[in-house]
Amino acid sequence: MVWLHVVLVLLRELLRTALTPLRLLAYLPFRHHWRRVAREVLDGIAHDGGTADDPQRALATFFAQRRPLRGERPHVFVSAGEASGEAHAARLVQALGPGVRVTAFGGAPLAAAGADVRFHLSEHAMMGVVGVLKQLPLILRAFATFLRQLRDDPPDLVVLVDYPGLHVVMAKAARRAHVPVLHYVAPQYWAWGPWRMRRYRRAVDATLTILPFETAFFAKFRVPATYIGHPLLDELAAHPPDPAAVAAVRARRTLVLMPGSRRAEIDANLAGMLAVARALRAREPDLRVVLPHKNKHRTALLRERLAAFDAGFVEHHEGDIAPWLAGARLALVKSGTGSLEACLHGIPTIVVYQLRGVLGTLGYHNILSVPWIAAANLIAGSTVVPEHCFHGQHGWTAVQRDAERLWFDEAARAPVQRDLAEVRRRLGAPGATARVAAIVRSFLAAEQP
């Protein structure tokens, strides 16, 4: 019966994928409506400065799903589909402590945190339709394993971390099995494809947001949601950059390049970033250019690409990037978590996103609901840092103009640094992991978080 269920779900998802072009066409006439909704939400957050939610009130319908525990101690199932999500999940498992039994889909970090890993999912992270098709047998095995767990060892609560593609399917299965579902790191449906929110509402009991404006979007679709803070603040609080290392970076005016972590991102952004760096060095030959990177698996590729572009002037450093971001004068960063991390260190940042292909360009101009792509701008509700989303190499000319302005013009730098301090204030205090753990414990033990 498990594999029959898997096949039926697969057929349903394939049909849903095949209908995507029609869904997009049906969305286009209403895109201006959704942009107005997005603008209203962002303006509201900008006006009130962002406020923390009371989980008991915001998640009242979620807490109403509490049932007697199935075993002698609470049992939580946690799933993470890729590395960054697993880092959040592992910290959550550690925060819950030994009093909670945790089974999981993930990898080595979750196992080290004390979870009983039933399927190694995060080690096979996939992106895009092609990536999913290549890993389809693995996805089907993962889903079948999850169905067996729901049948043979059902948890008291399912916590799914980010990775909405597979996790929404798993969430629907859990709810059919009468197991409550909490989604940690809400999907960005508010930016791309708000029509998916209806399905999402039927799949999860509650969602936890990491950007303060997101809860208002989910509230419009009657999805119980609460803002728990951004995990980056936890990382910065737990591992602040070494002051001596920051001072060493500041001793020489430094430009940081962060083209992205995936191969396709590096190929799309590195050449343009190097062109901007060369233009700055033409005016300031002593300028230092650094490409820091956390992922050791990308070291060989980055060095190969730097050699191919004859970029011997660029220093590549593998490991902690915080001292470089804290001490740099300017950062060029591909849109994503890395761009917010740079902004949280308070340095002027230029956010870029190189669109790939005609479909990506059409999607950006016709499907994107929000007026910005940079998280700092969305949090502020205004243009705090320059952002450039473009197709082709011509867009780098505008990036270069902004880089020269923010590098050489002190008067242009001051308001950016002031506004970035406000962005960090709006995110609130560290403690996202502790807040999630408190919500989970409250659900399991009827405690007040």
N, C-alpha and C positions, 0 to 999 in steps of 0.2 A: 504493500500500500504506500510506503514511503516514496518509492521511485515513481509510482503512478502520480502521486501528488507533485513530485519534482517535474515530471514531464508536462503535466497540466499547467503548472506555473510557468515553465519555459515557453510553452505555446502562447500563453497569455502575454508574456513580456515581449516575445517576438512580434506579436500582433500590435502591441502598444508602440514598439519601435517603428514598425512599418507605417503606423498612422501619424508619426511625428510630423512629417511635412504638412499633413492636413491640419494638425493642431496649430502649427505655426501660422498657416494661412488664416485660420479662424481667429488667431490672436491679433493679427496685424491691424484690423479695424479698431481694436480696443486699446492699442498700445499707448495712445495719448492719454487715455483714462488712467492706465496704470502708472504712467509717468507723473500725472498729477497727484495720484495717491502717494507715490514715493516722495514727491516734493513736499507734500503736506506733512508726512511723517518726519522727514529730516528737518523741516523748518520747526516743527514742534519740539524736537529734541534740542535743536540749536537754541530755542527760546528758553526752555526750562533748564538747560545745562546738563540733562541726563540725570535720571534718578534711579536709585536702587529699588528693586521690587521686594515685597514681602512674599517669600515663597509659599507660606501657608495660605495666603489670600490668592496669589496669582495661580497657584497649582491646586486649588481646592478640589477640582474634579479629579485630578490625579490622585490626591491623598484619599479621596473617597473610594478608590479601588482597593484599598488595603483589605487583606484577608488574613485569617490565621495562618501562621507559618506551616509549611508542609513538613518540615523536619524538626529536629531538636534545636538546630541553630539556623539563623537566616542563610539563605542560599541566593546568590546573585550571579547571573550570567552576564559577562562583559565581552564585547566584541570590538576589535579595532582592525581596520582593513589596510592601514598603511602606517609608515613610521611615525609621523607626527601625532596621529591619533593614538598610537600605542603608547607614546610617551605620556599623554594625558591619562590614558587608561591605567598605566602602571602606577602613576602617582595616586590615582584614585584607590586602587587596590591596597596600596601601602597605607593610605589614610584610613581605610575601613578597618584594617587590622585583623588579627587572627580570629576575632569573634564572629566574622562573617566568612562563610564558605564561598569561594569564588571559582566558578568554572569559566572558561574563556575560549575565544578564538583570537589568536594573535601570534606572538612569537616569543623570543628569548626574554625581552624585557618584562613581559607579563608573567612569564614563568618565574623569573628572578624575584618579582614582587610578591610571589606567593600564590598565584593563580594556577589552577589545574587546566592547562591548555589542551583542549580537545582537538583543535585543528589549527595548523600553522597557516593563517590567512595573511597576516601583514607582510610576510616575507615575499609575497607574490602580488604586490600592489600593481594595479592596472589602471590605465587612463584611456578614455575615448572608446569609440565603438570597436576599432581594430584591436585595441588591447584587450577588451572584454572577450571578443571572439576568439582570440588566441588562447585565452585562459578559461574558456567556457567549461571544459571538463572539470577543472579545479573548482569553479564556481558551483557547478552542479553537485560535486561531492561535498562541498562546504554546506550547501543548503540541505542536502540529505542528512548530513551529520547533525545539523541543527534540529531538523524535524525529529530525528531519533531521540535527541536530548529532551525535546519538549514532551515526547511520549514516555521515555524511560526514566528521566531524572529532571523533571520540570523545576525550574527555579521559582523563587518568590517574586523576582523582579528581573527584567532584562534591561541592561544598560548598553545602548549602542553608541559608539563614539564616532562622530563624523561619518564619512564614507556613505552618503545617502543612497547610492545606486542599489547595492546589494542589501544594505541595512533596512531600507524601506520594505523590501520583499520579505526579509526576515521578521520585521516588525508586524506585518500583516499576519504572518503565520503564528507569531506568538499571541497576538490578540485573539485569533481564532481558537487558540488553545487556552484562552482565559488567563494568560500571563500578562501582567501590566508591562508597558514599555516606556522607558525614559530615554530620550535621545539627547546626548551630550555633544554640543557643538552643532547648532541648528544649521540646516542647509541654506545656501544663498539663493533660494527660490525667489526672494524679494528682488533680486537683480536680474536673474535669467529665468524666464518661464513661470510667472506667478500662477498659471493655470494648474501647475502641479500641486499647489497648496491643498486643494480639495482632497486629492488622494493621500497626501501626507497627513491631513487631519484624521482620516479614517485609519491610518496605520499606527500612530503613536498616541500615547496617553498624555504626554507632556514633552516639551522640548526646552533645552537650556541654551541660552544665547551667550555669546562671548563679545558681542558688540552692543552698546547700550540702546541703539535705535531699533534693533531687530524685533524686540518684543512687541512694539506697536504694529509692525507688519503682521506678525502672527496673530495678534489680537483681532485684526480685521477679518481673519479667517476662522476665528473661534478656536484657535489652537492654544491650549494652555501653555504659557511660556513665562520664564523668568530670567533676568539677566544675572549671571553669577560671576562676572568679571572675566578678564582675559588671561588665559594661562601664561602668556608671555610675561605678565607682571610677576607671576610666581617664580618663573625662571630667573628673571632679573633680580628679584629679592633674594633668592636662594644662592645665586651665583653672580654677585655683582662683579663688574670688571675690576681687575687689580689696578689700584691707583697709579702704581709705578709704571705698569704697562701702558696705561692711558697717557700718562705724561710723556713717555717715550714716543708715542705716536704723535702727540701734539707738538713735539720738538721740531717736527718738519711738516710743512703743509701737505696734507695727504688727501688724495681722492680715492674713494672706495668704489669698486665695481662689483655688482652682484647680479650676474646675468640670469640666474635661476639655477635650479638643482637638477632638472631633467635634461637629457641630451638635446631634445628638440628646442628647449628654451635657450640653452647655451648656444646652439647653432643659430638661433634667430636673433639673439641680442648681443653676443660678444663682439662681433665685427663692428657694429654701430657704436658700442660703448668705447671700443678702442679708438675709433675715429674721433670721438669727442675728446678722449684723453689726449690724443696727439694734438688736437687744436689748442687745448689748454697749455700743453707743454711748449707749444710754439711761442706762446706769450710768456710763460714762466718755466724755463728749462729745468729748474731745480724741483719742480713739483713731483711729489712721490705718488705713484699709482700702485694700489694694492688690490689683489683679488683674493679675499679670504673665503674659505669654504669649509663647511662642517662635514660634508659627506666624503669619507675617504675613498669611496668607490668612484668618485669623479675626478680624483687627483690626476690620474694618467691622461684622461680625456682633456682636462683643462690645460695641462702642460703641452699636450700635443697641439691643441688649437692655438695656444699662445705662440708656439714655435712656428706654426704654419702662417700666422699673421705677422711674423717677424716682430713680435712684441716683447723683446728682451728687457724693455724698460719696466715691465709689469712684474711686481713681486707676487708670487702665489704662496698663500699660507693656509695650511690645513689645520683645522681645530677650532678653538673658541674664536668667534667673530666679535664678541662684545667689546674688547679693548679697541679694535679697529673702528667700530661704529661710534664708540664714545669719544674717540680722539680725532676722528677725521674732520676735515673742513667741509666736505661735500660727499654725498653718496649718489651714485646712479644705480637704481635698483629695479629689477623686474617686479611688476605688480604681484602682490601676494603677501604672505605672512612676513617675509623678509623686509618688505617695504615698511610695514608697521613697526617691526623691530628697530629699523634704522630711525624712524620718527620718534620712537620712545626714548632714544638716547639724545634727542634734542638737536640733532644736526640737520642742517638744510639738506633736503632729499629731493631728487627728481625721480618720479615713478614712470616706468615705461612698460608698454605691452605691445609687442610686435604681433599684429594679426597675421594669421597664416591662411592664405587662400581666399577665394571669393566668398565662400560660405561664412568664414569668420568675419569678414568685413561687413557682409550684409547683416549678420547677426548683431554685430556691435551697433550698427546704425538703426536697426529696426526692432530688435528684441530687448536690448538692455533697457531696464526700467529706471535705473537710477542715474543721476547726472554726473556721477564720478565713479572711478574704479578704485582709487586709492582709499584705503581704510581710514587714513587720517582725515581726508576731506569729508568722507561720509560721517565720521564721528563729529567733526566740527560743523557740518552743514554748510560749508563754504570751501573755497579753494585755498587751502593752507599751504600745500606743496604743489609745484607744477606736476601735471601728469600728461602723458602723451600716449595715445592709443592709435596706431596707424598701421597701414599695410605698405610695404615697399621701403626702400632706403631713404626716400625723400624726407620722411618724418624725423630723421636724425638731425637735420638742419635746425629744426625748431628746438630739439633737445640741446643742441650745442649752444644756441642763443641763451637759453635759460641757465645752462651750466656756466657760461662766461659771466652772466649777470650775478649769479649767486656766489661765484668764486671771487670776483674782483670788486664787487660793489657792496661795501659794508652796510650802506643804508638799506639795501634790498634784503640783506641777511637778517637784520634785527627783527622785523615783524614776523618772519618765518619762525625764528626761534621762540618768540613770545607765543605765537599761536600753537606751536608744538607743545609747549608747556601746558597750555589749556587743554589740548587733546589728551595728554596724559592724565590731567586732573579729572576729566570726564570719565575716563575708564575706571576710576575709583581705586580702591586699595587692593593690594595683592590678597590672595586667599581663595582663588577660584576653586582649587581642588578641595579645600576644606569645606567650602559652601556646598559643592556637589556631594561630598561625603555626608554632610549634615542632612541634606535632603534625602539621601538614600537611607541613612539610619533612621530618620524620622518616619519614612514610609514603612520600614521593616519593624520598628519597635514603638511606633506611635509617640516618639519623642518630639519635642519642639526643636526645630533646627536653630 
